[in-house]
Amino acid sequence: MFRTAVVLMILAGFASATTSHAAGVVSFSPTPTTVSPNDTVEVDVWVDADVDSIHCFRVFIDSVDAGISLLDVRRGSLIPSGNTFFFWKDTLGGYDIFACFLGPGTFVNWPGSLARMTFATTGSPCGYPLSYRYVLIQDVGLDSQAVAYTNGEFVAPGCCACPCMGDPVCDGATDVLDVVQSVAVAFRNVASVSDPNCPNERTDVDCSGGTDIIDVVHVVSVAFRNGNPSIEYCQPCQ
């Protein structure tokens, strides 16, 4: 009976230690990344101290909008040039970055950079999100680790751009989904969404400083009554 109690105490302590270990986070560094016209900036795919035993990784990063383009991707400080495979590709819909140690049982487990991306800007860059679409971290057994990730953004001081004004779903068209989202923000306490470098939230189409029934009326007009967005929506950058 005593032996059984001791075993149960050990197992309970092990379970507690296992569940209390914080999930690692994959992020961008620096974020936000400040850009200026005709500039070159570097952004790292960064892991914190809780991402350990990294044998392989793969991330897929969404393409940013016009004004900022990816020039190159190099190994980060955690990925040595020897005994590792490193690959990246611009898929025209995003950036696929992959690396793996070639030797069995080899890994790294310190906070730092997995990959360093070099971006170039045009003469008129603005604020754009920098987002992970897919993140995979594998240990020496090629088992996937439970990691979280946080997105980043580019910002340009003095720039104003509202690409998703009146289009809260931001799919390039104002339709029933945008009406539903506008109603949710106006009447159901759903959090509003704003774009980098835009002074107004996406659903605040009359630039009043918040989303209300007037904004919903304007969005409905554009979505269902062929309303002209240039008339129905304000111009926050003018």
Secondary structure, 3 states (H helix, E strand, C coil): CHHHHHHHHHHHHHHHHHHHCCCEEEEEECCCEECCCCCEEEEEEEECCCCCCECEEEEEEECCCCCEEEEEEEECCCCCCCCEEEEEEECCCEEEEEEEECCCCCCECCCEEEEEEEEEECCCCCCEEECEEEEEEECCCCCECCEEECCEEEECCCCCCCCCCCCCCCCCCCCHHHHHHHHHHHHCCCCCCECCCCCCECCCCCCCCCCCHHHHHHHHHHHHCCCCHHHHCCCCCC
